[in-house]
Amino acid sequence: MALQRMDNVGIVVDDLDAAVAFFAELGMEVEARAQIEGSFADLTVGLDGVRSEIAMMRTPDGHGKLELAQYHAPAALGDGSADAPPNTLGLHRVMFAVDDIDDTIVRLRSHGAELIGEVAQYENVYRLCYLRGPAGIILALAERIG
């Protein structure tokens, strides 16, 4: 058997509507929203009494997907550091290619995004930056140049 594809990246958020608005501003589209609960959910994630809501977001080309999830029960856990640095163990960041990095930053700032460092240029190939979005999610943006 061979791997078919990477289907999606799941991210737990504390405000699903705000996260959906943030990623929609980036250019992702809502593919589906659903309430998730019941024994299949409990068995799948290994928790009892799961009650959550998810939004499946897809990139305009239809290949990349994020599953945003807000847990209503049991409550989502975190260490309280929504501003963990980029070198924290675990999921590092999600990167998106964009046409105009400056415009994208301005649009995402209106949804609470904060630039972590600065927009930097890698040779004559890319302009790159890291932003912190909802629930402390680190988003990387890459604009191809030249």
C-alpha positions in Angstrom: 0.0 0.0 0.0 1.1 3.5 -0.8 0.3 6.8 0.8 -2.3 8.6 -1.3 -2.0 12.2 -0.1 -1.9 14.4 2.9 -5.5 15.2 3.5 -5.5 18.1 5.9 -3.9 19.8 8.9 -6.1 20.0 12.0 -5.8 23.0 14.3 -7.8 23.5 17.6 -9.0 27.1 18.1 -10.9 28.8 20.8 -13.1 30.9 18.5 -14.1 29.0 15.4 -15.9 32.0 13.7 -12.9 34.2 14.2 -10.5 31.5 12.8 -12.8 30.9 9.8 -12.9 34.7 9.1 -9.1 34.9 9.4 -8.4 32.1 6.9 -11.2 33.3 4.6 -9.4 36.7 4.5 -6.3 34.8 3.5 -8.2 33.4 0.6 -9.2 30.0 1.8 -12.8 28.8 1.3 -15.1 27.0 3.7 -15.7 23.6 2.3 -17.9 22.4 5.1 -18.9 23.0 8.7 -20.2 20.3 11.0 -21.0 19.5 14.6 -19.0 16.5 15.7 -20.1 14.3 18.6 -21.0 10.7 19.5 -19.2 7.5 20.0 -17.3 7.6 16.7 -15.8 10.9 17.8 -14.9 9.6 21.2 -13.3 6.5 19.8 -11.4 8.4 17.1 -9.8 11.0 19.3 -9.6 8.9 22.5 -11.7 11.3 24.7 -15.1 10.8 26.3 -18.0 13.1 25.6 -16.6 14.9 22.6 -18.7 17.7 21.4 -17.0 20.0 18.9 -17.6 22.0 15.8 -15.3 21.9 12.8 -14.8 24.0 9.7 -12.9 22.4 6.8 -11.1 25.2 4.8 -9.5 24.6 1.4 -7.1 26.6 -0.7 -8.3 28.0 -4.0 -6.6 25.2 -5.9 -8.5 22.6 -3.9 -5.4 20.7 -2.8 -4.6 22.2 0.6 -6.9 21.9 3.6 -7.1 23.0 7.2 -9.6 21.5 9.6 -10.3 24.1 12.3 -11.9 22.6 15.4 -13.4 24.2 18.5 -14.0 21.8 21.4 -17.0 22.5 23.5 -16.5 19.4 25.6 -14.2 18.3 26.9 -12.7 21.8 27.1 -9.6 22.4 24.9 -6.3 22.4 26.8 -3.3 24.6 26.4 -0.3 25.7 28.4 -1.6 29.3 28.3 1.1 30.5 25.9 -0.7 31.6 22.8 2.5 33.5 21.9 4.9 30.6 21.9 8.1 31.2 19.9 8.6 29.6 16.5 11.1 27.1 18.0 8.5 25.5 20.3 8.3 21.7 20.0 5.3 20.4 18.1 3.5 21.8 15.0 5.7 24.6 13.8 3.7 26.6 11.4 1.5 26.5 8.3 2.9 28.1 5.2 1.0 29.7 2.3 2.2 31.0 -1.0 0.7 34.4 -1.8 0.7 36.9 -4.7 1.3 40.0 -2.6 2.8 39.6 0.9 2.3 43.2 1.9 -1.4 43.3 1.0 -1.9 39.9 2.7 -0.3 41.2 6.0 -2.5 44.3 6.0 -5.7 42.2 5.4 -4.8 39.7 8.1 -3.9 42.4 10.6 -7.5 43.5 10.5 -8.3 40.1 11.9 -5.7 40.4 14.7 -2.6 38.9 13.0 0.7 40.2 14.3 4.0 40.1 12.5 6.5 38.0 14.5 9.7 39.2 12.9 10.0 41.2 9.7 9.4 40.5 6.1 12.7 39.2 4.8 14.0 38.4 1.4 15.7 35.1 0.6 18.1 35.7 -2.3 16.1 36.9 -5.4 13.6 34.2 -5.0 11.2 34.8 -2.1 9.9 37.4 0.4 9.0 35.6 3.6 7.4 36.4 7.0 5.8 34.8 10.0 2.5 36.0 11.4 0.7 35.0 14.6 -3.0 34.4 14.0 -6.0 33.1 16.0 -5.2 30.8 18.9 -1.5 31.6 18.5 -1.3 29.8 15.2 2.0 30.7 13.4 1.4 31.4 9.7 4.2 31.7 7.2 3.7 33.6 4.0 5.9 33.3 0.9 5.8 35.6 -2.1 7.8 34.4 -5.1 9.8 37.2 -6.7 12.1 37.5 -9.7 
